[in-house]
Amino acid sequence: MDLIDFRRDMLETVRARAESSNDFNRAGFVDEVGERLSEAEEFIDFEACRFEGVSGKKKLKIDGYSFDEADNSLALLVANFTNEDIMPAFNASDASKAFGMLRAFLEEALRGNLTDGSLEESVPAYGLASDLIGWHGKVTKYRFYLASDAQFKTKAKDWPEESIAGTPTEFHIWDINRFHTAHVSATGRDELVVEFSEFGDQGLPCLMAAPSGGDYQAYLCMIPGTVLAGIYDRYGSRLLEGNVRSFLSTRGKVNAKIQQTIRNQPEMFFAFNNGIAATAEDVALEQTPSGTRIVSATNLQIVNGGQTTASLAMAGRGTAGKKDGADLSKVMVQMKLSVLPPEKAGDLIPEIARYANSQNKVSDADFFANHPYHIRLEEFSRRLFASPAGGVQHGTHWFYERARGQYVNEQAKLSGAQKRQFELQNPKAQLLTKTDVAKLENTWRGMPNKVSMGAQKNFLLFADSIAKSWADDEKQFNEDYFRNLIALAILFRHTESLVKRQDWYQGGYRANIVTYTLSKLHDMVAEQALGKQIDLRAIWDRQSVPPPLADQITVIAKRVFEMLTDPNRPKDNVTEWAKMQACWDQIKSSEIRLSSAFLASLQDLRVVRDAAKKAKEIQKTDNGIATQVAVLEVPGSKWAHMRAWAEANKLLTPTQSDLLQLASKIPFKLPTEKQCTLIWQLHEKMIDEGYVN
């Protein structure tokens, strides 16, 4: 996809996003770039916070923020959105002006000039300004981002670092070119090149651990503690593989034993610590009289040892305002570095991270992105048509994007007419992502405070729950489940639109209001309408929300808004208050009565259970058919090869050997459905044991 097509698609996405939530295009742009920068691992759990104002003679502007608990850096975003169909441009003067307004907002907030009564306490900017004061003491770095749908006229990506209130501050410009580059890259991230010489070392001594050539190279390296800490201070949690990053930010990064060794026995660090495992897409080598050295690494990612790395950086940095940083000059760290080609990095890095962390507390849920749950939802979304809605005369799909970019990539090879047909059947407004699903599910399960923690943290929680439910009974994730999930999406988006239209809505906190409103609604039905349930199938059939339900949502949403923004709330920042269990407990216990009209629209639970039982049986049949197809698609010669390998490794019982012997005769002899199930189970077992097709 070239730059022009990419920008056109991005603008269409922004406009569809804004339309589906009844919001301004600029708001849709901020949400979109926040999501894209999160996908590129620049942000973690982005929060929109749009504000423009004046303090004294200074113009202030901010569009959102992201606090990264893995490295205690704070990203602040300002947007330059033109919404022009023809490619616009901006220059260094425009960028300087935008950064100046963002800087003014931060400085005025830190001086207390935004929390002195000049802003209404109910507006998001007041809560953020209050938190900025509290966060400042632990922030290691401010990262300013300017995001734009226009082209930046110079080639510079970033500006030189400065300092704000004594804290290092870096500036990043993401124009449409940079977003496009990240999109077309194999990993979806902006390229990161680590030059080891910039950190006081002339490269890392290494030994080649795997032969060069092919798709994989491996090195055993020694990296000084000062260098590792310096790299982490420079690049922060961008160095950490996504799952490890989430693990570090949610479990805490201070390891007392590591800190103790650094300060008391630094020369023993190598002996006491297991070191780190890392990946890169390319390395530059240099031959020296003392041996081979790695002088640079492209897209370096730490897949195991994030806690070691963060602890070294923290110890070397010391306490803010004090000169108590540890001496890291005697610390040496062992590193296993795997070098992978970019086109395979996206698939292999999570797998390497999984195995590298198999001894640690990182759970399988942290690696949920490739779970068969997603594959099944994707299959349903391509096959099941929703009823025509909004005057349209044909059915449509709710397109589930299992991996970012699928919606665009599936159109890449289509002709103009085919693309128009695709867009008619798969409207962009009906696009659904993994984090959308996590938000819908955890809202309906009564966890709005977890949803409010942000997309990535909420997704990890959701992943853990779904992975366990799938293991218990995967047949529950059937066509009816998918239809109900889409009904929740319709309900969620309709609530977003309802809130936007209310006269009490002042802007801001809409995401929190919506998730709390629907969680409260679900809880109220369970408490006040025993044996009844909201008819999600009716919402799927109509592709709309019935009036009694919409009226009930409006009543609940107003009460939720009042409680979220109550002047007596324990935290000034409403967004942070919404993340607390105490907030949900308070809203959950509040007294709101269901209307008689809404109660009359509810469905009998017995009908729901009967439908669920039938859907499970259908899914069981579908699974059997799918397994038979999978077994029969593998040539008999490959089954024979697997059998020989398994026999050589003494992994088969006589019965299992007979099953693979039967499979090796395909297509001249066909196994039964039950035999196919057992054969496919053997296939999965042999793969786990190390068999390679």
PyMOL commands that set and color helices and strands:
alter all, ss='L'
color gray80, all
select helices_A, chain A and resi 3-20+25-39+92-110+124-135+176-184+196-199+225-239+242-251+256-264+266-272+306-317+342-356+364-370+372-383+406-409+416-425+428-430+434-444+448-451+455-472+474-476+479-501+510-528+536-542+547-564+574-577+581-589+596-600+605-633+636-648+654-663+673-689
alter helices_A, ss='H'
color red, helices_A
select strands_A, chain A and resi 47-55+58-68+73-80+89-90+141-148+151-152+158-164+167-174+193-195+204-210+217-224+276-280+282-288+291-298+301-304+332-339+399-401+431-433+532-533+603-604
alter strands_A, ss='S'
color yellow, strands_A
deselect
rebuild
show_as cartoon
